[in-house]
């Protein structure tokens, strides 16, 4: 298993663009970014291969290795001056990550935003909510976010529908997540015996990997 991540910033002029057009351009930038990141990883591994993205899970065309991407974009700030004839730019900070696996589908999720409590209440399993409600607010927010990333990663592994994947019960992992969330180690791993997968937490990069 190999993975890599990167961060970049770009500007999109928004004066003549609709929100839909801005979102479309952002998706195009993200699509380009993750593919460049994959090529960088392949170069590092001295592999000559191409991405087959015709269906999920993505695979490399020649080696048939499994590929999974994650990216996130946030609207950091909007610079505007309504009194001067100046261009308006929207600044978008983005992070991207890619992982490849020779043996089986893998999942990766990078997330910089907290999960709103109302969203967790709507989608999370009742067993998870019962435990989360007992935690102090700050700890609850940390664990809710890690659960979200685990769910997103397993969605990519097993190709669940979004609501189906978010509703899966991972309450049995919460005790380990609580223990590891306070660790200063850059890399932590949890065994998920139910799925026969391992979960890696890269807290500094805000990345979760299921492999």
Secondary structure, 3 states (H helix, E strand, C coil): CEEEEEEEEEEEECCCCCHHHHHHHHHHHHHHHHHHHHHHHHHHCCCCCCEECCCCCEEECCCCCEEEEEEEEEEEEEECCCCCCCCCEEEEEEEEEEEEECCCCCEEEECCCCCCHHHHHHHCCHHHHHHHCCCCHHHHHHHHHHHHHHHHHHHHHHCCCHHHHHCCCCHHHHHHHHHHHCCCCCCEEEEECCCCEEEEEECCCCEEEEC
